[in-house]
Amino acid sequence: MGRIHKQYSPSFKAKVALEAIREEETIIELASRYGVHPTQIKRWKKTATEEMIEVFKDGRQKGVGEKEKNLFIEEPYRQIGQLKVELDSSQKKSGPRSEGESFAYRAPK
C-alpha cells in the first residue's frame, strides 16, 4: 500500500523556511518541532532564498514594467482597429462610391 504524502500550505512552508534562514535552531530541531522531514525544510529554505532575490531586483530590469510597456504599445493599435471598424461601418451605411469620388466630398444625387 502506497504512502500518502502530507501537503503543507504555502504560509506554513514560508514560516518554517524563515525560521531555518534565521538559524536560531538546527534543521533537525525544526523538523522535530514541526513534524516535517529535514530534507523538506532544506528544500523550502533553498527555494525561499533563491526566490527572495527576485523580490529585490531593480525595477528597471527586464520583467518589471513589462505589462505597462505592453499596454503603451497595444493601446494605439487597439484604437486604430476601433477607428478602422467605425470607418468601414460608416462607409457601408453611406452606400457604394464611384472610383474617383473622394471620401471627404460626396456629390449630391
PDB file as gemmi writes it, atoms N, CA and C in Angstrom:
CRYST1    1.000    1.000    1.000  90.00  90.00  90.00 P 1                      
ATOM      1  N   MET A   1       0.830  -1.170   0.000  1.00  0.00           N  
ATOM      2  CA  MET A   1       0.000   0.000   0.000  1.00  0.00           C  
ATOM      3  C   MET A   1       0.881   1.242   0.000  1.00  0.00           C  
ATOM      4  N   GLY A   2       0.536   2.235  -0.872  1.00  0.00           N  
ATOM      5  CA  GLY A   2       1.348   3.438  -1.019  1.00  0.00           C  
ATOM      6  C   GLY A   2       1.165   4.403   0.131  1.00  0.00           C  
ATOM      7  N   ARG A   3       2.176   5.184   0.342  1.00  0.00           N  
ATOM      8  CA  ARG A   3       2.111   6.192   1.403  1.00  0.00           C  
ATOM      9  C   ARG A   3       1.417   7.438   0.891  1.00  0.00           C  
ATOM     10  N   ILE A   4       0.676   8.071   1.727  1.00  0.00           N  
ATOM     11  CA  ILE A   4       0.033   9.328   1.381  1.00  0.00           C  
ATOM     12  C   ILE A   4       0.949  10.451   1.856  1.00  0.00           C  
ATOM     13  N   HIS A   5       1.314  11.326   0.920  1.00  0.00           N  
ATOM     14  CA  HIS A   5       2.199  12.433   1.258  1.00  0.00           C  
ATOM     15  C   HIS A   5       1.387  13.592   1.807  1.00  0.00           C  
ATOM     16  N   LYS A   6       1.858  14.117   2.911  1.00  0.00           N  
ATOM     17  CA  LYS A   6       1.181  15.251   3.519  1.00  0.00           C  
ATOM     18  C   LYS A   6       1.499  16.510   2.721  1.00  0.00           C  
ATOM     19  N   GLN A   7       0.485  17.327   2.480  1.00  0.00           N  
ATOM     20  CA  GLN A   7       0.683  18.586   1.763  1.00  0.00           C  
ATOM     21  C   GLN A   7       0.612  19.728   2.765  1.00  0.00           C  
ATOM     22  N   TYR A   8       1.553  20.651   2.614  1.00  0.00           N  
ATOM     23  CA  TYR A   8       1.647  21.779   3.529  1.00  0.00           C  
ATOM     24  C   TYR A   8       1.242  23.059   2.809  1.00  0.00           C  
ATOM     25  N   SER A   9       0.638  23.973   3.535  1.00  0.00           N  
ATOM     26  CA  SER A   9       0.214  25.239   2.955  1.00  0.00           C  
ATOM     27  C   SER A   9       1.443  26.116   2.677  1.00  0.00           C  
ATOM     28  N   PRO A  10       1.331  27.019   1.724  1.00  0.00           N  
ATOM     29  CA  PRO A  10       2.445  27.928   1.439  1.00  0.00           C  
ATOM     30  C   PRO A  10       2.833  28.781   2.647  1.00  0.00           C  
ATOM     31  N   SER A  11       1.857  29.187   3.448  1.00  0.00           N  
ATOM     32  CA  SER A  11       2.188  30.002   4.624  1.00  0.00           C  
ATOM     33  C   SER A  11       2.978  29.188   5.654  1.00  0.00           C  
ATOM     34  N   PHE A  12       2.641  27.906   5.798  1.00  0.00           N  
ATOM     35  CA  PHE A  12       3.386  27.046   6.717  1.00  0.00           C  
ATOM     36  C   PHE A  12       4.822  26.869   6.227  1.00  0.00           C  
ATOM     37  N   LYS A  13       4.966  26.612   4.930  1.00  0.00           N  
ATOM     38  CA  LYS A  13       6.305  26.445   4.352  1.00  0.00           C  
ATOM     39  C   LYS A  13       7.139  27.706   4.545  1.00  0.00           C  
ATOM     40  N   ALA A  14       6.510  28.866   4.321  1.00  0.00           N  
ATOM     41  CA  ALA A  14       7.223  30.132   4.475  1.00  0.00           C  
ATOM     42  C   ALA A  14       7.664  30.344   5.918  1.00  0.00           C  
ATOM     43  N   LYS A  15       6.788  30.009   6.845  1.00  0.00           N  
ATOM     44  CA  LYS A  15       7.095  30.172   8.271  1.00  0.00           C  
ATOM     45  C   LYS A  15       8.297  29.304   8.664  1.00  0.00           C  
ATOM     46  N   VAL A  16       8.274  28.039   8.253  1.00  0.00           N  
ATOM     47  CA  VAL A  16       9.357  27.116   8.595  1.00  0.00           C  
ATOM     48  C   VAL A  16      10.646  27.525   7.887  1.00  0.00           C  
ATOM     49  N   ALA A  17      10.544  27.919   6.610  1.00  0.00           N  
ATOM     50  CA  ALA A  17      11.722  28.333   5.856  1.00  0.00           C  
ATOM     51  C   ALA A  17      12.357  29.569   6.476  1.00  0.00           C  
ATOM     52  N   LEU A  18      11.532  30.511   6.919  1.00  0.00           N  
ATOM     53  CA  LEU A  18      12.056  31.718   7.549  1.00  0.00           C  
ATOM     54  C   LEU A  18      12.797  31.386   8.839  1.00  0.00           C  
ATOM     55  N   GLU A  19      12.252  30.469   9.614  1.00  0.00           N  
ATOM     56  CA  GLU A  19      12.948  30.053  10.842  1.00  0.00           C  
ATOM     57  C   GLU A  19      14.258  29.348  10.507  1.00  0.00           C  
ATOM     58  N   ALA A  20      14.269  28.582   9.421  1.00  0.00           N  
ATOM     59  CA  ALA A  20      15.501  27.901   9.011  1.00  0.00           C  
ATOM     60  C   ALA A  20      16.538  28.919   8.543  1.00  0.00           C  
ATOM     61  N   ILE A  21      16.097  29.980   7.882  1.00  0.00           N  
ATOM     62  CA  ILE A  21      17.022  31.023   7.425  1.00  0.00           C  
ATOM     63  C   ILE A  21      17.623  31.760   8.616  1.00  0.00           C  
ATOM     64  N   ARG A  22      16.825  31.989   9.635  1.00  0.00           N  
ATOM     65  CA  ARG A  22      17.317  32.684  10.839  1.00  0.00           C  
ATOM     66  C   ARG A  22      18.389  31.881  11.573  1.00  0.00           C  
ATOM     67  N   GLU A  23      18.348  30.583  11.439  1.00  0.00           N  
ATOM     68  CA  GLU A  23      19.328  29.660  12.035  1.00  0.00           C  
ATOM     69  C   GLU A  23      19.405  29.768  13.558  1.00  0.00           C  
ATOM     70  N   GLU A  24      18.267  30.054  14.197  1.00  0.00           N  
ATOM     71  CA  GLU A  24      18.224  30.052  15.654  1.00  0.00           C  
ATOM     72  C   GLU A  24      18.147  28.623  16.181  1.00  0.00           C  
ATOM     73  N   GLU A  25      17.623  27.712  15.358  1.00  0.00           N  
ATOM     74  CA  GLU A  25      17.564  26.293  15.674  1.00  0.00           C  
ATOM     75  C   GLU A  25      18.131  25.526  14.484  1.00  0.00           C  
ATOM     76  N   THR A  26      18.569  24.307  14.738  1.00  0.00           N  
ATOM     77  CA  THR A  26      19.069  23.490  13.641  1.00  0.00           C  
ATOM     78  C   THR A  26      17.901  22.964  12.818  1.00  0.00           C  
ATOM     79  N   ILE A  27      18.228  22.486  11.632  1.00  0.00           N  
ATOM     80  CA  ILE A  27      17.212  21.904  10.751  1.00  0.00           C  
ATOM     81  C   ILE A  27      16.544  20.711  11.440  1.00  0.00           C  
ATOM     82  N   ILE A  28      17.341  19.915  12.149  1.00  0.00           N  
ATOM     83  CA  ILE A  28      16.816  18.742  12.852  1.00  0.00           C  
ATOM     84  C   ILE A  28      15.826  19.167  13.935  1.00  0.00           C  
ATOM     85  N   GLU A  29      16.146  20.219  14.672  1.00  0.00           N  
ATOM     86  CA  GLU A  29      15.249  20.707  15.723  1.00  0.00           C  
ATOM     87  C   GLU A  29      13.936  21.228  15.121  1.00  0.00           C  
ATOM     88  N   LEU A  30      14.051  21.957  14.017  1.00  0.00           N  
ATOM     89  CA  LEU A  30      12.848  22.455  13.352  1.00  0.00           C  
ATOM     90  C   LEU A  30      12.000  21.297  12.832  1.00  0.00           C  
ATOM     91  N   ALA A  31      12.661  20.308  12.252  1.00  0.00           N  
ATOM     92  CA  ALA A  31      11.944  19.149  11.717  1.00  0.00           C  
ATOM     93  C   ALA A  31      11.198  18.422  12.833  1.00  0.00           C  
ATOM     94  N   SER A  32      11.833  18.292  13.967  1.00  0.00           N  
ATOM     95  CA  SER A  32      11.208  17.624  15.106  1.00  0.00           C  
ATOM     96  C   SER A  32      10.027  18.441  15.629  1.00  0.00           C  
ATOM     97  N   ARG A  33      10.207  19.749  15.727  1.00  0.00           N  
ATOM     98  CA  ARG A  33       9.149  20.596  16.277  1.00  0.00           C  
ATOM     99  C   ARG A  33       7.928  20.651  15.367  1.00  0.00           C  
ATOM    100  N   TYR A  34       8.148  20.721  14.047  1.00  0.00           N  
ATOM    101  CA  TYR A  34       7.033  20.857  13.112  1.00  0.00           C  
ATOM    102  C   TYR A  34       6.581  19.531  12.495  1.00  0.00           C  
ATOM    103  N   GLY A  35       7.284  18.448  12.767  1.00  0.00           N  
ATOM    104  CA  GLY A  35       6.900  17.152  12.227  1.00  0.00           C  
ATOM    105  C   GLY A  35       7.092  17.056  10.718  1.00  0.00           C  
ATOM    106  N   VAL A  36       8.174  17.655  10.245  1.00  0.00           N  
ATOM    107  CA  VAL A  36       8.475  17.687   8.814  1.00  0.00           C  
ATOM    108  C   VAL A  36       9.850  17.056   8.613  1.00  0.00           C  
ATOM    109  N   HIS A  37      10.045  16.392   7.475  1.00  0.00           N  
ATOM    110  CA  HIS A  37      11.337  15.779   7.197  1.00  0.00           C  
ATOM    111  C   HIS A  37      12.384  16.872   6.964  1.00  0.00           C  
ATOM    112  N   PRO A  38      13.589  16.695   7.489  1.00  0.00           N  
ATOM    113  CA  PRO A  38      14.636  17.713   7.347  1.00  0.00           C  
ATOM    114  C   PRO A  38      14.949  18.098   5.893  1.00  0.00           C  
ATOM    115  N   THR A  39      14.861  17.137   4.971  1.00  0.00           N  
ATOM    116  CA  THR A  39      15.160  17.482   3.573  1.00  0.00           C  
ATOM    117  C   THR A  39      14.119  18.443   3.007  1.00  0.00           C  
ATOM    118  N   GLN A  40      12.868  18.330   3.469  1.00  0.00           N  
ATOM    119  CA  GLN A  40      11.849  19.273   3.024  1.00  0.00           C  
ATOM    120  C   GLN A  40      12.176  20.680   3.501  1.00  0.00           C  
ATOM    121  N   ILE A  41      12.599  20.795   4.747  1.00  0.00           N  
ATOM    122  CA  ILE A  41      12.946  22.110   5.290  1.00  0.00           C  
ATOM    123  C   ILE A  41      14.123  22.697   4.521  1.00  0.00           C  
ATOM    124  N   LYS A  42      15.105  21.880   4.210  1.00  0.00           N  
ATOM    125  CA  LYS A  42      16.257  22.359   3.434  1.00  0.00           C  
ATOM    126  C   LYS A  42      15.805  22.849   2.056  1.00  0.00           C  
ATOM    127  N   ARG A  43      14.888  22.110   1.429  1.00  0.00           N  
ATOM    128  CA  ARG A  43      14.384  22.486   0.109  1.00  0.00           C  
ATOM    129  C   ARG A  43      13.606  23.801   0.185  1.00  0.00           C  
ATOM    130  N   TRP A  44      12.763  23.939   1.226  1.00  0.00           N  
ATOM    131  CA  TRP A  44      11.986  25.167   1.381  1.00  0.00           C  
ATOM    132  C   TRP A  44      12.903  26.354   1.635  1.00  0.00           C  
ATOM    133  N   LYS A  45      13.940  26.142   2.433  1.00  0.00           N  
ATOM    134  CA  LYS A  45      14.891  27.212   2.730  1.00  0.00           C  
ATOM    135  C   LYS A  45      15.612  27.644   1.455  1.00  0.00           C  
ATOM    136  N   LYS A  46      16.028  26.674   0.665  1.00  0.00           N  
ATOM    137  CA  LYS A  46      16.734  26.978  -0.584  1.00  0.00           C  
ATOM    138  C   LYS A  46      15.819  27.741  -1.539  1.00  0.00           C  
ATOM    139  N   THR A  47      14.584  27.281  -1.680  1.00  0.00           N  
ATOM    140  CA  THR A  47      13.627  27.955  -2.562  1.00  0.00           C  
ATOM    141  C   THR A  47      13.375  29.382  -2.091  1.00  0.00           C  
ATOM    142  N   ALA A  48      13.201  29.559  -0.803  1.00  0.00           N  
ATOM    143  CA  ALA A  48      12.930  30.893  -0.253  1.00  0.00           C  
ATOM    144  C   ALA A  48      14.091  31.850  -0.513  1.00  0.00           C  
ATOM    145  N   THR A  49      15.300  31.395  -0.304  1.00  0.00           N  
ATOM    146  CA  THR A  49      16.453  32.280  -0.515  1.00  0.00           C  
ATOM    147  C   THR A  49      16.655  32.585  -1.991  1.00  0.00           C  
ATOM    148  N   GLU A  50      16.392  31.615  -2.871  1.00  0.00           N  
ATOM    149  CA  GLU A  50      16.547  31.858  -4.304  1.00  0.00           C  
ATOM    150  C   GLU A  50      15.470  32.809  -4.824  1.00  0.00           C  
ATOM    151  N   GLU A  51      14.242  32.631  -4.360  1.00  0.00           N  
ATOM    152  CA  GLU A  51      13.147  33.473  -4.816  1.00  0.00           C  
ATOM    153  C   GLU A  51      13.209  34.871  -4.204  1.00  0.00           C  
ATOM    154  N   MET A  52      13.872  35.006  -3.073  1.00  0.00           N  
ATOM    155  CA  MET A  52      13.990  36.293  -2.416  1.00  0.00           C  
ATOM    156  C   MET A  52      14.755  37.285  -3.295  1.00  0.00           C  
ATOM    157  N   ILE A  53      15.660  36.805  -4.097  1.00  0.00           N  
ATOM    158  CA  ILE A  53      16.433  37.659  -4.995  1.00  0.00           C  
ATOM    159  C   ILE A  53      15.493  38.389  -5.947  1.00  0.00           C  
ATOM    160  N   GLU A  54      14.462  37.708  -6.433  1.00  0.00           N  
ATOM    161  CA  GLU A  54      13.505  38.312  -7.363  1.00  0.00           C  
ATOM    162  C   GLU A  54      12.766  39.487  -6.727  1.00  0.00           C  
ATOM    163  N   VAL A  55      12.523  39.418  -5.434  1.00  0.00           N  
ATOM    164  CA  VAL A  55      11.799  40.472  -4.746  1.00  0.00           C  
ATOM    165  C   VAL A  55      12.597  41.771  -4.740  1.00  0.00           C  
ATOM    166  N   PHE A  56      13.914  41.664  -4.639  1.00  0.00           N  
ATOM    167  CA  PHE A  56      14.750  42.842  -4.500  1.00  0.00           C  
ATOM    168  C   PHE A  56      15.437  43.269  -5.793  1.00  0.00           C  
ATOM    169  N   LYS A  57      15.042  42.694  -6.921  1.00  0.00           N  
ATOM    170  CA  LYS A  57      15.632  43.098  -8.192  1.00  0.00           C  
ATOM    171  C   LYS A  57      15.264  44.526  -8.517  1.00  0.00           C  
ATOM    172  N   ASP A  58      16.144  45.177  -9.250  1.00  0.00           N  
ATOM    173  CA  ASP A  58      15.936  46.551  -9.664  1.00  0.00           C  
ATOM    174  C   ASP A  58      14.737  46.623 -10.603  1.00  0.00           C  
ATOM    175  N   GLY A  59      13.822  47.540 -10.357  1.00  0.00           N  
ATOM    176  CA  GLY A  59      12.624  47.689 -11.159  1.00  0.00           C  
ATOM    177  C   GLY A  59      12.892  48.060 -12.603  1.00  0.00           C  
ATOM    178  N   ARG A  60      14.082  48.577 -12.893  1.00  0.00           N  
ATOM    179  CA  ARG A  60      14.403  48.963 -14.260  1.00  0.00           C  
ATOM    180  C   ARG A  60      14.844  47.780 -15.098  1.00  0.00           C  
ATOM    181  N   GLN A  61      15.054  46.651 -14.466  1.00  0.00           N  
ATOM    182  CA  GLN A  61      15.475  45.467 -15.204  1.00  0.00           C  
ATOM    183  C   GLN A  61      14.297  44.864 -15.931  1.00  0.00           C  
ATOM    184  N   LYS A  62      14.602  44.009 -16.893  1.00  0.00           N  
ATOM    185  CA  LYS A  62      13.562  43.363 -17.697  1.00  0.00           C  
ATOM    186  C   LYS A  62      12.619  42.571 -16.799  1.00  0.00           C  
ATOM    187  N   GLY A  63      11.348  42.626 -17.137  1.00  0.00           N  
ATOM    188  CA  GLY A  63      10.348  41.871 -16.379  1.00  0.00           C  
ATOM    189  C   GLY A  63       9.440  42.792 -15.605  1.00  0.00           C  
ATOM    190  N   VAL A  64      10.022  43.701 -14.843  1.00  0.00           N  
ATOM    191  CA  VAL A  64       9.214  44.646 -14.093  1.00  0.00           C  
ATOM    192  C   VAL A  64       8.850  45.778 -15.045  1.00  0.00           C  
ATOM    193  N   GLY A  65       7.594  46.095 -15.131  1.00  0.00           N  
ATOM    194  CA  GLY A  65       7.142  47.142 -16.022  1.00  0.00           C  
ATOM    195  C   GLY A  65       6.808  46.653 -17.421  1.00  0.00           C  
ATOM    196  N   GLU A  66       6.962  45.381 -17.672  1.00  0.00           N  
ATOM    197  CA  GLU A  66       6.651  44.833 -18.996  1.00  0.00           C  
ATOM    198  C   GLU A  66       5.170  45.002 -19.304  1.00  0.00           C  
ATOM    199  N   LYS A  67       4.337  44.834 -18.301  1.00  0.00           N  
ATOM    200  CA  LYS A  67       2.896  44.958 -18.516  1.00  0.00           C  
ATOM    201  C   LYS A  67       2.556  46.381 -18.951  1.00  0.00           C  
ATOM    202  N   GLU A  68       3.117  47.371 -18.255  1.00  0.00           N  
ATOM    203  CA  GLU A  68       2.864  48.763 -18.612  1.00  0.00           C  
ATOM    204  C   GLU A  68       3.410  49.071 -19.996  1.00  0.00           C  
ATOM    205  N   LYS A  69       4.565  48.533 -20.314  1.00  0.00           N  
ATOM    206  CA  LYS A  69       5.172  48.752 -21.624  1.00  0.00           C  
ATOM    207  C   LYS A  69       4.289  48.171 -22.726  1.00  0.00           C  
ATOM    208  N   ASN A  70       3.780  46.965 -22.515  1.00  0.00           N  
ATOM    209  CA  ASN A  70       2.900  46.333 -23.496  1.00  0.00           C  
ATOM    210  C   ASN A  70       1.609  47.122 -23.671  1.00  0.00           C  
ATOM    211  N   LEU A  71       1.059  47.648 -22.569  1.00  0.00           N  
ATOM    212  CA  LEU A  71      -0.156  48.453 -22.671  1.00  0.00           C  
ATOM    213  C   LEU A  71       0.102  49.723 -23.470  1.00  0.00           C  
ATOM    214  N   PHE A  72       1.279  50.313 -23.287  1.00  0.00           N  
ATOM    215  CA  PHE A  72       1.644  51.529 -24.002  1.00  0.00           C  
ATOM    216  C   PHE A  72       1.712  51.266 -25.502  1.00  0.00           C  
ATOM    217  N   ILE A  73       2.149  50.086 -25.885  1.00  0.00           N  
ATOM    218  CA  ILE A  73       2.262  49.715 -27.297  1.00  0.00           C  
ATOM    219  C   ILE A  73       0.909  49.251 -27.839  1.00  0.00           C  
ATOM    220  N   GLU A  74       0.182  48.463 -27.072  1.00  0.00           N  
ATOM    221  CA  GLU A  74      -1.064  47.862 -27.553  1.00  0.00           C  
ATOM    222  C   GLU A  74      -2.212  48.858 -27.659  1.00  0.00           C  
ATOM    223  N   GLU A  75      -2.256  49.865 -26.796  1.00  0.00           N  
ATOM    224  CA  GLU A  75      -3.375  50.806 -26.791  1.00  0.00           C  
ATOM    225  C   GLU A  75      -3.542  51.539 -28.120  1.00  0.00           C  
ATOM    226  N   PRO A  76      -2.491  52.110 -28.715  1.00  0.00           N  
ATOM    227  CA  PRO A  76      -2.679  52.771 -30.011  1.00  0.00           C  
ATOM    228  C   PRO A  76      -3.172  51.815 -31.102  1.00  0.00           C  
ATOM    229  N   TYR A  77      -2.677  50.589 -31.103  1.00  0.00           N  
ATOM    230  CA  TYR A  77      -3.136  49.615 -32.089  1.00  0.00           C  
ATOM    231  C   TYR A  77      -4.612  49.273 -31.888  1.00  0.00           C  
ATOM    232  N   ARG A  78      -5.043  49.221 -30.635  1.00  0.00           N  
ATOM    233  CA  ARG A  78      -6.450  48.958 -30.351  1.00  0.00           C  
ATOM    234  C   ARG A  78      -7.303  50.111 -30.864  1.00  0.00           C  
ATOM    235  N   GLN A  79      -6.840  51.326 -30.622  1.00  0.00           N  
ATOM    236  CA  GLN A  79      -7.585  52.492 -31.087  1.00  0.00           C  
ATOM    237  C   GLN A  79      -7.642  52.540 -32.610  1.00  0.00           C  
ATOM    238  N   ILE A  80      -6.544  52.220 -33.274  1.00  0.00           N  
ATOM    239  CA  ILE A  80      -6.521  52.186 -34.741  1.00  0.00           C  
ATOM    240  C   ILE A  80      -7.531  51.173 -35.256  1.00  0.00           C  
ATOM    241  N   GLY A  81      -7.561  50.008 -34.636  1.00  0.00           N  
ATOM    242  CA  GLY A  81      -8.512  48.973 -35.040  1.00  0.00           C  
ATOM    243  C   GLY A  81      -9.947  49.430 -34.856  1.00  0.00           C  
ATOM    244  N   GLN A  82     -10.215  50.094 -33.742  1.00  0.00           N  
ATOM    245  CA  GLN A  82     -11.561  50.580 -33.467  1.00  0.00           C  
ATOM    246  C   GLN A  82     -11.964  51.633 -34.497  1.00  0.00           C  
ATOM    247  N   LEU A  83     -11.066  52.553 -34.819  1.00  0.00           N  
ATOM    248  CA  LEU A  83     -11.365  53.594 -35.801  1.00  0.00           C  
ATOM    249  C   LEU A  83     -11.572  52.996 -37.191  1.00  0.00           C  
ATOM    250  N   LYS A  84     -10.812  51.970 -37.515  1.00  0.00           N  
ATOM    251  CA  LYS A  84     -10.959  51.315 -38.815  1.00  0.00           C  
ATOM    252  C   LYS A  84     -12.337  50.650 -38.925  1.00  0.00           C  
ATOM    253  N   VAL A  85     -12.769  50.005 -37.858  1.00  0.00           N  
ATOM    254  CA  VAL A  85     -14.093  49.369 -37.847  1.00  0.00           C  
ATOM    255  C   VAL A  85     -15.176  50.424 -38.005  1.00  0.00           C  
ATOM    256  N   GLU A  86     -15.034  51.543 -37.287  1.00  0.00           N  
ATOM    257  CA  GLU A  86     -16.014  52.622 -37.396  1.00  0.00           C  
ATOM    258  C   GLU A  86     -16.043  53.196 -38.808  1.00  0.00           C  
ATOM    259  N   LEU A  87     -14.887  53.371 -39.422  1.00  0.00           N  
ATOM    260  CA  LEU A  87     -14.798  53.885 -40.787  1.00  0.00           C  
ATOM    261  C   LEU A  87     -15.465  52.927 -41.761  1.00  0.00           C  
ATOM    262  N   ASP A  88     -15.159  51.648 -41.617  1.00  0.00           N  
ATOM    263  CA  ASP A  88     -15.765  50.646 -42.502  1.00  0.00           C  
ATOM    264  C   ASP A  88     -17.282  50.630 -42.357  1.00  0.00           C  
ATOM    265  N   SER A  89     -17.779  50.719 -41.119  1.00  0.00           N  
ATOM    266  CA  SER A  89     -19.233  50.684 -40.919  1.00  0.00           C  
ATOM    267  C   SER A  89     -19.890  51.942 -41.473  1.00  0.00           C  
ATOM    268  N   SER A  90     -19.221  53.099 -41.355  1.00  0.00           N  
ATOM    269  CA  SER A  90     -19.815  54.327 -41.903  1.00  0.00           C  
ATOM    270  C   SER A  90     -19.795  54.295 -43.422  1.00  0.00           C  
ATOM    271  N   GLN A  91     -18.796  53.676 -44.020  1.00  0.00           N  
ATOM    272  CA  GLN A  91     -18.744  53.552 -45.477  1.00  0.00           C  
ATOM    273  C   GLN A  91     -19.843  52.614 -45.972  1.00  0.00           C  
ATOM    274  N   LYS A  92     -20.120  51.568 -45.234  1.00  0.00           N  
ATOM    275  CA  LYS A  92     -21.172  50.634 -45.624  1.00  0.00           C  
ATOM    276  C   LYS A  92     -22.539  51.307 -45.545  1.00  0.00           C  
ATOM    277  N   LYS A  93     -22.761  52.154 -44.524  1.00  0.00           N  
ATOM    278  CA  LYS A  93     -24.039  52.835 -44.337  1.00  0.00           C  
ATOM    279  C   LYS A  93     -24.290  53.849 -45.447  1.00  0.00           C  
ATOM    280  N   SER A  94     -23.234  54.511 -45.915  1.00  0.00           N  
ATOM    281  CA  SER A  94     -23.415  55.552 -46.920  1.00  0.00           C  
ATOM    282  C   SER A  94     -23.548  54.985 -48.325  1.00  0.00           C  
ATOM    283  N   GLY A  95     -23.324  53.727 -48.517  1.00  0.00           N  
ATOM    284  CA  GLY A  95     -23.505  53.085 -49.813  1.00  0.00           C  
ATOM    285  C   GLY A  95     -22.221  53.056 -50.632  1.00  0.00           C  
ATOM    286  N   PRO A  96     -22.297  52.399 -51.786  1.00  0.00           N  
ATOM    287  CA  PRO A  96     -21.102  52.263 -52.618  1.00  0.00           C  
ATOM    288  C   PRO A  96     -20.708  53.602 -53.237  1.00  0.00           C  
ATOM    289  N   ARG A  97     -19.434  53.781 -53.464  1.00  0.00           N  
ATOM    290  CA  ARG A  97     -18.893  55.004 -54.044  1.00  0.00           C  
ATOM    291  C   ARG A  97     -18.306  54.685 -55.403  1.00  0.00           C  
ATOM    292  N   SER A  98     -18.261  55.689 -56.241  1.00  0.00           N  
ATOM    293  CA  SER A  98     -17.579  55.509 -57.522  1.00  0.00           C  
ATOM    294  C   SER A  98     -16.090  55.582 -57.285  1.00  0.00           C  
ATOM    295  N   GLU A  99     -15.309  55.115 -58.238  1.00  0.00           N  
ATOM    296  CA  GLU A  99     -13.872  55.002 -58.048  1.00  0.00           C  
ATOM    297  C   GLU A  99     -13.187  56.345 -57.852  1.00  0.00           C  
ATOM    298  N   GLY A 100     -13.611  57.376 -58.561  1.00  0.00           N  
ATOM    299  CA  GLY A 100     -12.936  58.657 -58.490  1.00  0.00           C  
ATOM    300  C   GLY A 100     -13.453  59.560 -57.391  1.00  0.00           C  
ATOM    301  N   GLU A 101     -14.463  59.164 -56.674  1.00  0.00           N  
ATOM    302  CA  GLU A 101     -15.078  60.018 -55.671  1.00  0.00           C  
ATOM    303  C   GLU A 101     -14.252  60.053 -54.393  1.00  0.00           C  
ATOM    304  N   SER A 102     -14.056  61.223 -53.845  1.00  0.00           N  
ATOM    305  CA  SER A 102     -13.286  61.409 -52.624  1.00  0.00           C  
ATOM    306  C   SER A 102     -14.135  61.024 -51.414  1.00  0.00           C  
ATOM    307  N   PHE A 103     -13.474  60.632 -50.358  1.00  0.00           N  
ATOM    308  CA  PHE A 103     -14.185  60.285 -49.124  1.00  0.00           C  
ATOM    309  C   PHE A 103     -14.776  61.531 -48.475  1.00  0.00           C  
ATOM    310  N   ALA A 104     -14.045  62.638 -48.545  1.00  0.00           N  
ATOM    311  CA  ALA A 104     -14.466  63.867 -47.876  1.00  0.00           C  
ATOM    312  C   ALA A 104     -15.604  64.554 -48.617  1.00  0.00           C  
ATOM    313  N   TYR A 105     -15.699  64.350 -49.930  1.00  0.00           N  
ATOM    314  CA  TYR A 105     -16.731  65.044 -50.698  1.00  0.00           C  
ATOM    315  C   TYR A 105     -17.612  64.022 -51.392  1.00  0.00           C  
ATOM    316  N   ARG A 106     -18.890  64.196 -51.252  1.00  0.00           N  
ATOM    317  CA  ARG A 106     -19.830  63.315 -51.938  1.00  0.00           C  
ATOM    318  C   ARG A 106     -20.833  64.208 -52.680  1.00  0.00           C  
ATOM    319  N   ALA A 107     -20.873  64.047 -53.951  1.00  0.00           N  
ATOM    320  CA  ALA A 107     -21.743  64.883 -54.793  1.00  0.00           C  
ATOM    321  C   ALA A 107     -23.200  64.543 -54.528  1.00  0.00           C  
ATOM    322  N   PRO A 108     -24.063  65.541 -54.484  1.00  0.00           N  
ATOM    323  CA  PRO A 108     -25.488  65.271 -54.292  1.00  0.00           C  
ATOM    324  C   PRO A 108     -26.082  64.567 -55.494  1.00  0.00           C  
ATOM    325  N   LYS A 109     -27.073  63.753 -55.268  1.00  0.00           N  
ATOM    326  CA  LYS A 109     -27.681  62.978 -56.366  1.00  0.00           C  
ATOM    327  C   LYS A 109     -28.772  63.741 -57.040  1.00  0.00           C  
TER     328      LYS A 109                                                      
END                                                                             
